[in-house]
Amino acid sequence: MTNSSRPPISIADTAFLKYYPADIQWKLEAKITFTPNEIPFELPTSSGKTKFFKKYAIAKMAIQGQEFELSIYQNQAFLNNPDLMDHLFIPFLDATNGETTYEGGRYIDINISDISLNKATIDFNLCYNPYCAYSSGYNCPIPPAENRLKIPINAGEKKWTKSDH
């Protein structure tokens, strides 16, 4: 959310977006452990404001023999919106941040309806930069410490490289 009605990036600037080549190995099946007793908390944003989230579940998965887990969050502001109440949010940092990807982390979205029999597919090819990667004035959630991975996630959107950013 922003204080401005302008988009974070112009249509002309979409030519500067860069992505890792899509790779099926980054489409991971995760074991989902629900966390129903979690209490909503304030997640800091890049602007210094906070947003209320609740840890919804933990996704456990592996890539190239390395196991890792990410917490999945539910934005509490979306609970009363029928169009958004199914939405879940995975903000994360990994070993590529500041090098090939945006230093502030990246995001993945899934839906509650994507979870079946305590499993969900998490496709890292779909991870994207927050609006803050392109422009100031946005309230981008900062990935919590529990979602800071030591491994590189060489998938999804890369760092914004337009020279006047």
N, C-alpha and C positions, 0 to 999 in steps of 0.2 A: 504494500500500500504506500502511497506517496502523497506528498503535499501538492503535487502538480498533476495536471491532466495530460501532460505530454508522455508519449511512450518512452521506454528506456533506450530504444534504438530506432533509428530511422529505417525505412524500407531500403534506401540506398546502401546503408551500412550493413545490411544482412550479407552482402558479398564478402565481408570480412570475418564472418563466423567460420570457425574451424572445428572439425570433429575427428576423432580417431576413426579409422575404418571400422565399419560394423563387423563384429566378430561373435559368432555363436557361442564361443566359450564364456562370454560375459553375460549370457542369459542363464542365470543361476536359479536352481530350485532351492528354496529356503525352507527350513523347518521353523514354523511359527509357534512361539510360546506367548500366549496372551498374558497380559499383566492387568487384570481387572481391578485390583485394589490400589492402583497408583492414584496419587492426588494431583490435580492440575497444578502446574507451576508456571512461573513467568520465565519465558525464554528471551534473553536479550537479543536485540537486533542491531544492525550496523549503525542505525541512527541514534542509538542510546535509549530508544523506547523499548517496551517489552510487549510480547504477545503471549496469551495463555494457551498452553498445550498440555496434553496428558499423554504419558507414555501408554500406548495402546498394546504394543507387543514387542517381542525381540525376534529378529530374524537371524537364524544361524545357517551359515553356508560355507562353501569352500571353493577356492579357485587354485588350480595347479597344486593341489595337495595342502594348501594353506587354509586352515579354518579361521573364520572370523565371524563377528556378529555386529549387527547394527540395530539400534532401537528405532522403532516406528512410532510416530507421534500423530495425534489427532488434534487439530486446531479447534479449540473450544468455541471460537466464534462461528464455526461452521455448523454446529450441532442443530441450530434452528433453521437452517437453510436446506430445503429438500434437494436442491441441486448440488450441494457440497457436503452433505452429511455422510456420504460414503467415502469421502476423500481421506487418504492417509499420506503422511509426509515423512520422508527420510532425508534429513540433511546430514552431510558427512564431509569429513576432510580425509585425505589420504596422502601417500608419499609423493604424489605428482603436484600437489598444490604449491604455487609459487614458481614452479619450473614450467611444466607444459600446461597446467590448468590454473584456473583462478585461485589466488591465494586465500580467498575467503570461504572456499569450499564449494560443493555442488549439491544439487538436490535430485531426488527421484520421487515421483508420485506413484502411489498404487491406490487401489480401492479396497474397501472391506470385502466387497463381493469377489475380489481376486483371490481371497483366501478360502481354501477348501481342504477339509480334512487335515487341518493344521499345517498346510503347505501353501506356498505361493511362489510364483516365478517373479524374480526381480531381475530386470533387464538393464544392466549398467550401460548398454549402448544408448539408453534413453536419458541418462543423467544430464542435467543442464545447469548452466550458471544462473545465479540469482540476478535480478535486475541491477543490483549494486555493482556487478562486474562491468556494466556499460555506462552507468550514469549515477550521479549523486542524487540525494533526495528521496531515496526509497528506504523502507524499513525491512531489511532482509534478515531473517532469523540466522543467528550464528550457531553453527553445529555444536552441540554439547560435547563435553570431553569424552563421554562414553561412545561417541560416534567419530572418534579420531583414529583412523586406521594407520598402522605402520606399513602396510603393504601398498603398492601402487595399483590404482584402478585405471588402467590404460584403455578406457572406453568412454564414450559419450563426448560431451562438448569440451573443447580445449579453451585455453586462455584467449581473451579478447586481445587482438593485436593491432587495432587501428592506431596509427601514430598520434592522433590528436586526443586520445582518451586520457 
